[in-house]
Amino acid sequence: MSEARAIAERAAACPGVVRLSGGPFGTVATYLPGERLVGVSVGDGAVEIAIVATTGRPLAETADEVRRAVADLAGGRRVDVRIDDVVEET
């Protein structure tokens, strides 16, 4: 499994995360063979994760949870979590 895919799976499974997001212009993505993985961009110095969160949990807690969930996969890189949208919990 690719590093980006493992990060995406862990981030998406966090409490308060509805789904991953590509951002308003779809720029948060990783290109894999035959696929564009939306919501995670892995660079040399940082990992960017864009999410859609629920209103059922404080946004800062959700972002911190995502950072903690992927920290060991980030290989010492900074993990930036961006909340692109918030939806009501149903």
Contact map, one row per residue, 1 for C-alpha under 8 A:
111011000000000000000000000000000000000000000000000000000000000000000000000000000000000000
111111000000000000000000000000000000000000000000000000000000000000000000000000000000000000
111111100000000000000000000000000000000000000000000000000000000000000000100000000000000000
011111110000000000000000000001000000100111000000000000000000000000000000000000000000000000
111111111000000000000000000000000000100000000000000000000000000000000000000000000000000000
111111111100000000000000000000000000000000000000000000000000000000000000100000000000000000
001111111110000000000000000000000000000100000000000000000000000000000100110000000000000000
000111111111000000010000000000000000001100000000100000000000000000000000000000000000000000
000011111111100000000000000000000000000000000000000000000000000000000000000000000000000000
000001111111110000000000000000000000000000000000000000000000000001001100000000000000000000
000000111111110010010000000000000000000000000000100000000000000001001100000000000000000000
000000011111110011110000000000000000000000000000000000000000000000000000000000000000000000
000000001111111010000000000000000000000000000000000000000000000000000000000000000000000000
000000000111111110000000000000000000000000000000000000000000010011001000000000000000000000
000000000000111110000000000000000000000000000000000000000000010010000000000000000000000000
000000000000011111000000000000000000000000000000000011111000010000000000000000000000000000
000000000011111111110000000000000000000000000000001111000000010000000000000000000000000000
000000000001000111110000000000000000000000000000001111000000000000000000000000000000000000
000000000001000011111000000000000000000000000000001110000000000000000000000000000000000000
000000010011000011111100000000000000011100000000111100000000000000000000000000000000000000
000000000000000000111110010100000000011000000000011100000000000000000000000000000001000000
000000000000000000011111111110000000011100000000010000000000000000000000000000000000000000
000000000000000000001111111100000000001000000000010000000000000000000000000000000001000000
000000000000000000000111111000000000000000000000000000000000000000000000000000000001000000
000000000000000000000111111000000000000000000000000000000000000000000000000000000000000000
000000000000000000001111111110000000010000000000000000000000000000000000000000000000000000
000000000000000000000111111110000000000000000000000000000000000000000000000000000000000000
000000000000000000001110011111000000011110000001110000000000000000000000000000000000000000
000000000000000000000100011111100001111110000000000000000000000000000000000000000000000000
000100000000000000000000000111110001111111000000000000000000000000000000000000000000000000
000000000000000000000000000011111111100000000000000000000000000000000000000000000000000000
000000000000000000000000000001111111100000000000000000000000000000000000000000000000000000
000000000000000000000000000000111110000000000000000000000000000000000000000000000000000000
000000000000000000000000000000111111000000000000000000000000000000000000000000000000000000
000000000000000000000000000000111111100000000000000000000000000000000000000000000000000000
000000000000000000000000000011110111110000000000000000000000000000000000000000000000000000
000110000000000000000000000011110011111100000000000000000000000000000000000000000000000000
000000000000000000011100010111000001111100000000000000000000000000000000000000000000000000
000000010000000000011110000111000000111110000001111000000000000000000000000000000000000000
000100110000000000010100000111000000111111000011110000000000000000000000000000000000000000
000100000000000000000000000111000000001111100011100000000000000000000000000000000000000000
000100000000000000000000000001000000000111110111000000000000000000000000000000000000000000
000000000000000000000000000000000000000011111110000000000000000000000000000000000000000000
000000000000000000000000000000000000000001111100000000000000000000000000000010000000000000
000000000000000000000000000000000000000000111110000000000000000000000000000011000000000000
000000000000000000000000000000000000000001111111000000000000000000000000010011110000000000
000000000000000000000000000000000000000111101111100000000000000000000000010011110000000000
000000000000000000000000000100000000001111000111110000000000000000000000000000111100000000
000000010010000000010000000100000000001110000011111000000000000000000000000000111100000000
000000000000000000011110000100000000001100000001111100000000000000000000000000001111000000
000000000000000011111000000000000000001000000000111110000000000000000000000000001111100000
000000000000000011111000000000000000000000000000011111000000000000000000000000000011111000
000000000000000111100000000000000000000000000000001111100010010000000000000000000010111000
000000000000000111000000000000000000000000000000000111111000000000000000000000000000011110
000000000000000100000000000000000000000000000000000011111110000000000000000000000000011110
000000000000000100000000000000000000000000000000000001111100000000000000000000000000000110
000000000000000100000000000000000000000000000000000001111110110000000000000000000000000000
000000000000000000000000000000000000000000000000000000111111110000000000000000000000000000
000000000000000000000000000000000000000000000000000010101111111000000000000000000010000000
000000000000000000000000000000000000000000000000000000000111111100000000000000000000000000
000000000000000000000000000000000000000000000000000000001111111110000000000000000000000000
000000000000011110000000000000000000000000000000000010001111111111000000000000000000000000
000000000000000000000000000000000000000000000000000000000011111111100000000000001110000000
000000000000000000000000000000000000000000000000000000000001111111110000000000000000000000
000000000000011000000000000000000000000000000000000000000000111111111000000000000000000000
000000000110010000000000000000000000000000000000000000000000011111111100000000001000000000
000000000000000000000000000000000000000000000000000000000000001111111110000000111000000000
000000000000000000000000000000000000000000000000000000000000000111111110000000000000000000
000000000110010000000000000000000000000000000000000000000000000011111111000000000000000000
000000100110000000000000000000000000000000000000000000000000000001111111110000000000000000
000000000000000000000000000000000000000000000000000000000000000000111111111100100000000000
000000000000000000000000000000000000000000000000000000000000000000001111111100000000000000
001001100000000000000000000000000000000000000000000000000000000000000111111000000000000000
000000100000000000000000000000000000000000000110000000000000000000000111111111100000000000
000000000000000000000000000000000000000000000000000000000000000000000011111110000000000000
000000000000000000000000000000000000000000000000000000000000000000000011011111000000000000
000000000000000000000000000000000000000000011110000000000000000000000000011111100000000000
000000000000000000000000000000000000000000001110000000000000000000000000010111110000000000
000000000000000000000000000000000000000000000111100000000000000000100010010011111000000000
000000000000000000000000000000000000000000000111100000000000000000100000000001111100000000
000000000000000000000000000000000000000000000001111000000000001001100000000000111110000000
000000000000000000000000000000000000000000000001111000000000001000000000000000011111000000
000000000000000000000000000000000000000000000000011110000010001000000000000000001111110000
000000000000000000001011000000000000000000000000011100000000000000000000000000000111110000
000000000000000000000000000000000000000000000000001110000000000000000000000000000011111000
000000000000000000000000000000000000000000000000000111100000000000000000000000000011111100
000000000000000000000000000000000000000000000000000111100000000000000000000000000000111110
000000000000000000000000000000000000000000000000000001110000000000000000000000000000011111
000000000000000000000000000000000000000000000000000001110000000000000000000000000000001111
000000000000000000000000000000000000000000000000000000000000000000000000000000000000000111
